[in-house]
C-alpha cells in the first residue's frame, strides 16, 4: 500500500502531469484526439474494401458473378471466383481471379483477355491464381 501511495505522489508531482492538469477542458481535447484516431482507423480499414464493411462476407457482386461465369465457360477452366476492386473515382484498381485450371499459360492468357474486355481493366491490374482441386 505504501508503494502505491509513493507512486501516486511521484506521478502527481511530475512535470508532465502538472502540465497536463493545467490544460483547460482536458476531457474535450482527449475526446477529439480519440475521435480523430477512430476516424483514421475506420478509413484505413474501410478504404481498401471499396465501401464494404470489415465484416463483409465473401459474396461476389453481380458484376463479379457474371465475369466468373464467363471465365468458367472457357475450355479447360472450371469453377472461378472474381474480386473487382474500384477506387474512389470508380476506376478499376485491381481484378483477382481464382480459378480451377488457371495454372496453364494458355488459360491464363484467355482469362486475362476476357477480363480486359469485360471490365476494361489493364493487364497490370489483373492477377490470376489457380484454385485448389475441389476448391
N, C-alpha and C positions, 0 to 999 in steps of 0.2 A: 504494500500500500504506500509505503514511504517512497519507493522508487517511482510509482505513478505520480505522486504529488511533485516530486522533483522534476520529472519530465514535463509535467504540465506547467510548472513555473518557468522552466527553461524556454519552452515554446512561447509562453505569454510574454517573456522579456526579450525575445529575439527581435532583431531589426525588421526582418521581413514581415513578421506577424504584426508589429506596431504599424508599419506602413499599410498593410492590408486592412487593419482596423480603421485607419484614417480615411479610406476611400468611402465617399458618400454613396449611398444606395448600392452597396456591395452585392446585395441579392439580385438586383436588376442586371448588373454587369455580368455576374456569373450566369444568370439565365440567358442573356443574349449570347454569351460565348458558347454555352451548351447548345443553344438553338442553331447557331452557325455550324457547329461541328455536326449536328444531326442532319442539317441540310446538305452539307458536303458529302457525308457518308451516303445519304439517300441517292444523290446524283451519281456518285461513283458506282454504286451497286446497280441502280436502275438505268443508268445511261447506256451501258453496254447491252441492254436487253430490249432496246427499241420499244420502250413503254410497257413491257411486260413486267409484272412484279417478280420479286426474288423467288417467290414460291410457285411461279408459273409451271404448269405441267409440261410434259414433253410432247404435247399435241402439236401437230403441224397446222399451219394456216391453210385456208382453201387453196391459195396460190401454190404453197409448198406441196400440198397433196397432189395437185394437178401435175406439177413438174415431176414428182416422184412416180406417179402413174405412167407418165410418158417415158421416164428412164427405165422403168421395169418392163416396158414393151420392147426395148432394144434387144435384139437377138444375143443371147449369151449372158444377159443381165437378169437377175432375179429381183427379189424384194429390194426396195430402196427407201431411204429416208432423206429428207432435204431440210436444210435450215437456211433461210434467206435473211440476212441482216441488213437493215437500211439505216442510213444516217439521218440526222435531223432534217436534211433537205430532200428526203425521200430517195436519194441516190443509193444504189446498192453498194454496201461496204464489203460484203462477202457472201459466198454461197458455199455451203459444206454439204457434200453428198456422201452417204454411207450406203453402199450397195453390194449385193451378192454378185460375184463375177466381175467386180471392178478392178481386179488385180492385173488383168492383161492390158497392155498398151492400147490395143485396138478398141476395147470397150471404153477405156478412159477417154480416148480422143472423141469417140461418139458421144459420150456423156457431156464432155466439155462443150462440144459443138451445139448439142441440144440446149444446154443451159445458156450459152451465149445468145442463141436465137430466142429462147423462151423468156429470158429475163432482161437481156441487154447487158448483163454483167460481162466484164472483160476477163480474159483468161487469167490475169494476175490476181483476180479476186475469187477464183474458184479452186476448191480443194476437193479431191476425190479420195475416199478411203474404201477399202474392201471390207465388207461385213463378214463377221464370223459365220461359219456354216450354221444354219438354223437360227440366225440372229433375229 
